[in-house]
Amino acid sequence: MVIDQLAPEYLRGTYFGAGQFRKIGNFLGRIFGGYLLSHLHGPIMFWIISIVTLGGIFFFQIGNQAFIHMKSTSVEKA
């Protein structure tokens, strides 16, 4: 698992717990999606979801670069 490789030994439980936050999205996404669709209609909902998705891609790239940097730093130390 990626969390095993990413997390320091003393923080693994915290990382696994935080990794379960994605399940909250499965629940809340349906509620927020239904609200947006009923109140704001399709085109506005499309743009809101697009902006959230682009933000997710941005933060994924930052996290991926940090992981690669951390991994290359640990290889150099070894």
N, C-alpha and C positions, 0 to 999 in steps of 0.2 A: 504494500500500500504506500501511496505517496506520503501520507501522514507519518508513517514510520520513518521514512527517510528525511522528512522535513523537520520534524519536531525534535528538540533536545530530549534526552531521556527523562528529565525531571518535569517536562511540560507535556508529555504525550497524552495524558488524560484530559488536559485542558484542550489540546488540539482536537482530539476525538470528539469531545463535547461540542466544541465550536463547529466542527464539521457536520453536526446534525442540524444546524440552523437551516440548511437547505430544505429540510422537511417542513419547516414553518412556511416556506415559500409555496410549497405545493398546496397548503391549506389557504393561506392568505391571498395567493394569486388569483384563485377562483372568485373570492369575495370581491377583491378590488377590481378584477376584470369585469365582473357583472355590474358593479357600481358604475364603472366608467362607461360601459356600453349603454346602460340605461339612462345615464344622465348627460353624457358628452357625445354620444353617437360614434360611429365608426371612424371617420377621418381623424378626429382629435385623439381617439384611443390609439390609433395607429402611430401617430407622432409621439405620444407619451411612451408607448412601448419601445419605439425606435430609439428614443433618447436613453431610456433605461438600459437597453441592450448595448448601445455604444459605450455607455458608462461602464458596464460590466466587462466589455472587451478591453477597455482602457486599464481597468484595475487588474484584469487577468494578465495583461502584458507586463505591468509593473511587478506583480508577484512572480511571474515566470522569470523575469530578468533577475530579480533578487535571489530566486532559487538557484539559477545558473551561476550567479556570482558566488553564492555561498558554497555551492558544490565545487567550483573551480578553486576557491580559496582553501577548502579542506583538502583537496587533492595536492595542492602545492605544499601544504604543511606536512603531509605524509611522506 
